[in-house]
Amino acid sequence: MIGTQHLDTFFHAAIANMLLKYGALSFGLDGLTPIKYHVLSHIWLGCFGIWLRVPTLDAYYIGTQIVAIPVLFFNLALAVHLLRPTKAESFDGAFVTLVPLLLLVTADLWGWTSYLVSESYCLSIILLLLAFPLLAEIAEDDFRLRPGLQIAALVITGILIQLSKVSVGVIFWGATGYLLWRQQGLTLRNLIALALPILLLVAPLAAIFSPDAGSYSRGFSLFRFVVDYPRGAWPNIAANLVLLCAAAKVWLSGSARDRKVAETFVILVIGCLVPALLLDIYDTAYYFVNVGTWGCIVFVSAYGPAILGEQRVRLLTPAIVILAIVLVALATGEKRNSLKKVALQLEDLRTRMRMLNGESAGPNITPWQGLFELVAPGHPARTALATDIKRTPGGQAKQTLLSAGLAQDRYAAVFVPPDNSAFWSTNVDCRGNPFFASAIIGVPLLRGLTPSALKCGLYSPPVYLPDASSAPTTDAQLCSRAAKSNLTTVIVMEAPAIARRIDCPLK
């Protein structure tokens, strides 16, 4: 309400609200204009918010931090446990739990941590980790005894992964297709019989739900991702190379099942590296190449005794691994400084709120003192802050829309005229202003892009017509525009605390 919300959260909360309330895949910035996007995480977090009876914006941080990330770590340990060689000696559960975490925080030391930020990527990795043991089961010699059940599970899992993150789904299907081909026999006939149905499944899903569906055929751009984003590229490339070396060692000394698993992970590496390094998708290449890092963590942890030797593995006692995790985490600036960053953000929030309310700077409060005041249960600063935020233009706008009953109305839209300058200057980044109604209230705007006079960019794919920006519009024109999305009521917000209602005639 004071314009400090991260734009990604606005972006995704708007999609979730439009999906759950209107059944439309849209941002809600100009009616229910359709978009393309992988939607499973939006459905999950949106429903999570309904279950907890909290706004979708709250559900995004509660669902991710309190549910998704712990589940991700649990599934990481589960995948390692179930992927182990069939004849492997039973080893300490602490190894299964702690070694993958050590490898993960080690990768975080140099690379990006998008799994902590992107809820769609986090969900896709959760599902991928659940699928790894299924691939290991299919690699067993008795696969032919029950292929129907396993293939059905593969199809369901693959569809869910692709609906979460298209790039992860494409990589998963490449590795899965190879393993099935390997089990059925490496013949041209079997290749065609497997490749055709997989393509018929994967290609339409990618075309329908991927916002970058047309970008994968843009041509080659050799190593652009490495040049433009070295920190995102090199750690993941290194992890993929480690996975190749580990797979080679397992393939040379493992059983038939282990060799098939190793080959499948090699195909996984190929599916990660080829698009990221060769295609002109540098802006989304990370979500290809990082999948190999997760594959490396699982494979190396599961086959650790075979790769390193039993004697070396026994040296990795729980105490040593925990100490290593702590040391590596403390060496990671992003983790070490996270509390300080939160404190500074909270102080920025207070400063911004006072500025919007036209108040003086007030007493000097250190970030750490501000953090205590705003987090400590029952502290008066929390109540005072909530009261002051309601007085800001954003707070008034929210209350106005809620008072009009728009949170429950499934046939209403909002129009904000260009001269409502308080609304169009609420967000620190002007690109966030259009998402205010759809993300916070769950109601679409009409002509909801920022007025052209503000010369503000668009924080969404370019799916809107040139006349989607806010401009003077008659009531009849608003009703005509609302009718295209089967909406019958328009609330015109002339000022943060002033709104009038238009009941459009039914056709």
N, C-alpha and C positions, 0 to 999 in steps of 0.2 A: 504493500500500500504506500510505501514511501519511495519505491522505485529502485530498490537495491537487490531484488531477486535476480538470481542468475538466469540469463535468457534461455538457456537450455531447459531449465525446469518449467518456465512459462510455456515454452514451445511444446514440451511433451505433455504437460498437464492439460493444455488446450485440446490436444488430440484425444487424450483419455476422456475428457468431459464430453466431447462431441460424439465419441463412440458410444459411451454408456447412456447418455441422455437422449441422443437423437438417432443412434444407430448409423451414424454417418462417419466415414473416414475423411476428416476435414480439420482445418485449424479454426474454423468459425470466424474468419476475418472478413468475409464478405458472403453472408449467408452460409450455406453448407457446401461451398465449392469443393469438389472432390480432390483428393491428393493421393499420392502413392507413398506408403510407408509400412515397414514391418511393425505389426500392431500388438503382438502377444504381450509384451511388457506393459503396454498401456492398458490393455484389458485387465491384466493381473493387478497392477497397482491401483487402477481405478476401482475395481471390485474390492480390493483391500481397504480402500478408503471408505466405501459404503459399509463394509462389514464393521469397521471401527467407528463409523459415524464421525469421520473427520473429513475436512476438505481435501480434494485431490492433491493440492500442493503439499499438505502435510503428509499425505499418504506416500508421496514420492521419497521424502527423506526417512520416514518411519519404515516403510517397506524395504528400502534399500539397505539402510544402516543396521536395522534391528533384525531383519529377516533374511534378505538375500545374501549379504556378505557372510554371515555365519553359516548359512546353508551351502554357500560356495566352498568354504573351507571344509565343511563336513564331507561334501561330495568329492573333494580332492583326496581326502584320506580314504574314502570308500573306493574310489577308482583305483588307487594304488593297491589297496588290499585285494580287490577282486581281479586285478590284472596280473598278479604275481604268477610265476610259473606253477603249473599244476603240482610238480614234484618238489617245490621249494620247501626248505625246512621252515618250520614255524619260528618266526622271529618276533621280537618284542613289538607290541602294539604301539609303543611310544615311537618306534622307528617309522611306522606307517603314518603316524599323525604329525610328527615333528619334522622329519626330513623334507617332506614336500613343502612345508611352510618355510623352512630355511632356504630352499631353492627359490621359492617365490619372492621372499624379501631380498634375496641376493639379486634376482633379476630386477626388482624395483630400485635397487641401488643406482643403476645406470639408466634404466628405461623409463617409459611412461607407466602410469598406473590407471589406465582408462577403465579397468574393471571396477575400480572404486568410484568412478564418475558416471559411466554410461550404464544405465540400468538395463537397456536392451542387450548390450554386450555381456553384462554380468549374467543375465538370465540365459543367454545362449550358451555360455560356458558351463553354467550349472547343468544344462541339459546334455551338453557334449560330454561332460565328465560322467554322467549317468550312462551314456551310450558306450563309452570305452570298454567296460566289462562285457557288454553285449557283443561287441566285435570280437573280444577274446573268446567268448563262448562259441561264436560261429566258427572261429578258427580251429576248434576241436575236431578230432577225427569223426566223432559221432554226429556231426552237423546234419547229415542226411536223414537222421532218425526223426527230427522234428523241425524241418525247415519252415513250415507254415507259420508256427508261432513266432519264431525268431524274425522272419521277414516281416510279419505284421507289426512286431515291435519296432523294427527298423523303420518302417514306413511312418508309423505314428511319431517316433522320435525325430526322424528327419524333417517331417513337416513342421513340428513344433520348433525345432531349431531354426528352420528357415523363416518361420513367422516371427522369430525373435530377432535374428540378425541374418540377413540373406547371405552375406559373405561366409559366415561360419557354416551355414547350411550347405552351400556349394562345396566347401572343402570336405565336410562330412560325407556328402554323397560320393565325392570322388574316391575317398578312401574305402567307403563301404562297397561301392561298385567293384573296385579292384578285388577286395576280399571275396566277394561272392563269385566273381569270375575265377579266382584262384581255386575256390572250393569246387566249382562246377567243372573246371578243366579249362586250360588256357587255349581255347580254340576260337577261331573267327566266328563260328556260329554262336557260341555261348556269349562272346563279346557283344554281338549285335542284339541277341535276345535280352541281355541285361541293360545295355546302354540305351536302347530305345525307350523302354518304360521309365527309366530314371530321367532321361531328358524330357519326356512328356510330363513328368511330375515337377521337375526342378524349374524348367524354363518358364512355364506359365506363372508359377509362384513368384519367381524373380521379376518377371515382367509386370505383375500386378502389384506387388508389395514393395519392390525396391525403389526408393527415390532416385537411385543412380542407375536405373535399368538400362538407359541408353548409353551410359558411360563406359561399360565394359568392352564395347566394340570401337572405342575412339581411336584405337591404334596403339602403336608402341611408343614408349617414352623411357628409354633405357636408364635405369638407376636414378630417375628423378626423385623418387622417394628418399633414397639414400642421401642425395645431394641437398635436398630441401629440408629434410627432417632427420639429420644424422642420429640424434639422441633416440628417436623413435625407431630407427632402422637397425643400427649396429647391434645393440644388445639382443634383439630378437633374431637377427641373422646368426649371431654367435650361438644362441640357444638351439636354433635349427641345425646348425653344423654339429653341435654336441649330440643332438638326437641322432643324426646320421651315423656318427662314430659309435654311439652306444648300440644302435640297431645293427650295425655291421658286426660288432662283437657278439651280440646275442645270436645273430643269424649263423655265425661260424661255429658256435658251440651249443646251441640250444636244440630242443626237441622240434618235431615237425610243427606242433602248435606254436611254439615260440618263434619259429622262423616265419610263419605266416603273420603273426602279430608284428614282428619286426618289419616285414615287407609293407604291411598296411601303414605303419607309422612313417615309413619312407615315402609312400605315396602322399601321406598327409603333409610332409615337408615340401614335396614338389608342388602340391596344391597351394601351399602358403607362399612359397618363394617366387614362383613363376609370375603370378599376377602382380605381386608387390614390386618386383624388380624390373619387370619388362613392360607392363601395360601402363597406359596413361590414366592411372587411378591414384595418383600420389596422395590425394586428399583423403582417400579411404583405405589406402594400402595397409595402414597399421592393423586394421581389423582382419586382414588376411594373415600377415606375417606373425602376429602375436599368438595366433592359434597354435603355431608350432612350438612356442615357448611353453604353453600349457601341456602340449603333448610331450615335450622334453621332460618337464617336471614329473609327470605321471610315469613315463616309461623308465626314466633313470631311477626313480624311487622304487618302482615295482621290481625292476631287474637289478637293483643295486648289488646284491650279493654275487650275481653272475658277472656283472661288469667289473666291480671293484675287488671281488674276492671276499670270502667269508671272514677272514682275519681282519681286514680293514674295516668291514662293516661293524664288527664287534667293538671297534674303538669308538664308534659313534654312540656313546651312552647318552641317555636323556639329558643329563646335566650338561654335557658338552654341547649338545645341539641347542638346548635352551639358551645357554650362554652365547653361542654364536648368533642365534636369532636376535637376542637383545643388542649385541654389539653391531650387527648389520643394520638393524632398525634405527639405532641411534646415529649411525653413520649416514642415514638417508635424510637429507635436509627436509624433504617434504613431510616425513613423519616426525622428525625431531622438532620442527617448528610449527606443528599443526595447532597446538594449544595457543601459542602466541598469535597465530593467524586468526583464529576464532575470536580472541580478545580484541584484536584490532578491527575486525569486521563489526563486532558489537559496538565498539566506540564510534565507528563510522555511521552505524545505524542511528545512534543517539544524536550525533552531530547533524546528520541529514534531517532527522525529525525536527530538531530545533530550528533549522534553517527554513523548512517548509512552513512552520508555524510562526515565523517572524519573531522568534525569541532571541534574546541575547545568548552569547556563548555559554553563560552560566559558569559555575565553579569548575576548576580544572580537575578532571577525573582521569586517573591513569587507566590504561586499557585493562590492567589486571584487576583494579578495583571495580571497573565497569563490568568485567566478566563475572566477578563474585556477585555483584548486585543483581545482575539480570538472570543468573542461573540459580542462585540460592533460593530454595523453596520458601515462600512466604515473605520474601523481602519486599518492602514497599516500592522499590524501584520498578519491579515488574508491573505492578498495578498502575503506577504512574505512567510508565512508558506506554502501556496499552491504551490508557485514556488519551494521552497526547497524540498517539498515532491516529486515533479516530478523528481528530480535529484536522488532520492534513487533507489536502485535496483528494488524495487517493482513498483515505479513510471515509471521507464524505461521499465519494463516488460509490464505494462499496455499499455503504449504508443505504444510499438512494436506490441502488439496484435491488438490494435485498428487500427493502420496504415495498418495492413494486411487485414482489412475489416472483421474481425472475428465476430464483434458484429452483423452483418447482415447475415453472411453466415450460412446457415442451413445444410451445407454438409461438414463442416470442423472440424478438431480436432487438438489438439496441443500435441506434444511430447517434453518433457524436459529431455535431457540426464542427467545421474547421475553426470557428471563432471561440470554441470552448478551449482556450489556451491552457487552462489549468490542467485539464485532462491530458492534452497532447504534450505536456512537459513534465508529467509525473515521474517517468522513469529516467534514471541517470543516462541510460542508453536509449535514445528515442525509438530504436527498433523494437523495444519491449512494450511500448504503449498500446499497440493494437491487440496484444494478447491479454490485456487487463481483464476484459469481460469474460472471454472464453476460458481463461485459465483459472481465475479466482471465483467467478460467479457460475460459470458453466452455461453461458448464453452467447450466441453468436452476434457479431456486429454486422451491420450493413454498410457497405462502402467504408470499411474499417481500417484501411491502410492510412498511414500518417498523411496529412495534407501535403500536397506537392510543394507548397511554399516552404515547408520545413526542410526539403531536400534531404530526407532521411532514407537510408537504405532499407532493405527488406530482410528480416531474419527468418526466411522460409524459402522454399523453392519457388521459382517464378511461375506460379500457376494462375495468377490473377490477371484479369483484363485491365487495360490502361485506366478505365473509369472506376477502379476499385478504391481509389484514394478518397478520403473524406472531402466533400465539396457541397456547396449549397444545393439542396434537393427538396422538391415539393413532397407533400404527404402522399399524393397519388403515385409519384415515382418510387417512393419508399415502399408502398404497398405492392406495387408491381414487382419490385425487386424481391420483396419478402415472399411473394407467391411462388417464385421459382424454387424456393426451398420448402414449400408447404408451410410457411409461417404466416400467422394471421394477426399478430400484434406487434407493433413497433413502439419502443420507448425512446423518445428523443431526449437525450441528456444535454440540455442547453448550458448547464453549469454543474459543478460537482454535486450541489445540493438541490438542483432544480431539474425536473424531468416532466414531460407530458406524454400522455398515452394516445396512440393512434390505433383504433380498432378497424382493421381493414375489412372491406366487404368480402363475403365468401363468394367464390365463383362457382 
